[in-house]
Amino acid sequence: MTDEKRHNLKQEEPKKPQNNESKLRSKRKEQGRQNGQVKEAAPKKKVWVQIRLLPIWLRIILVLVLLIGAALLGTMIGYGSLGDGNPTDVFKKETWTHILDIINGVES
């Protein structure tokens, strides 16, 4: 093929269809050339609505309740299995006074 034929084939290539965005850009450029300035189309605003399943105050209360529950369950397991005692005895006042007496060094 000669160079002239190649050159003619390149010129005769069909133009690719432009998408909407590139058409809009070319239209804006043309408007800018005619009017001296480019008018921007207002962008579409996406509305983001976040719906909370649990309000913040309920989350705080839920976390506090779970922390207290974990602490109570941990003391029951610790006193029952590690201390070789009855797990429900951990809630008696006598148990805690005895533990505090041991910590403070008071003989009973």
Contacts in CASP RR format, 6 or more apart in sequence:
PFRMAT RR
TARGET T0000
AUTHOR 0000-0000-0000
METHOD contacts of the structure
MODEL  1
MTDEKRHNLKQEEPKKPQNNESKLRSKRKEQGRQNGQVKEAAPKKKVWVQ
IRLLPIWLRIILVLVLLIGAALLGTMIGYGSLGDGNPTDVFKKETWTHIL
DIINGVES
18 26 0 8 1.000
24 41 0 8 1.000
28 38 0 8 1.000
28 39 0 8 1.000
28 40 0 8 1.000
28 41 0 8 1.000
29 38 0 8 1.000
31 38 0 8 1.000
31 39 0 8 1.000
32 38 0 8 1.000
32 39 0 8 1.000
54 62 0 8 1.000
75 90 0 8 1.000
76 87 0 8 1.000
76 88 0 8 1.000
76 90 0 8 1.000
77 87 0 8 1.000
78 90 0 8 1.000
79 85 0 8 1.000
79 87 0 8 1.000
79 89 0 8 1.000
79 90 0 8 1.000
79 95 0 8 1.000
80 86 0 8 1.000
80 87 0 8 1.000
80 90 0 8 1.000
89 95 0 8 1.000
98 108 0 8 1.000
101 107 0 8 1.000
101 108 0 8 1.000
END
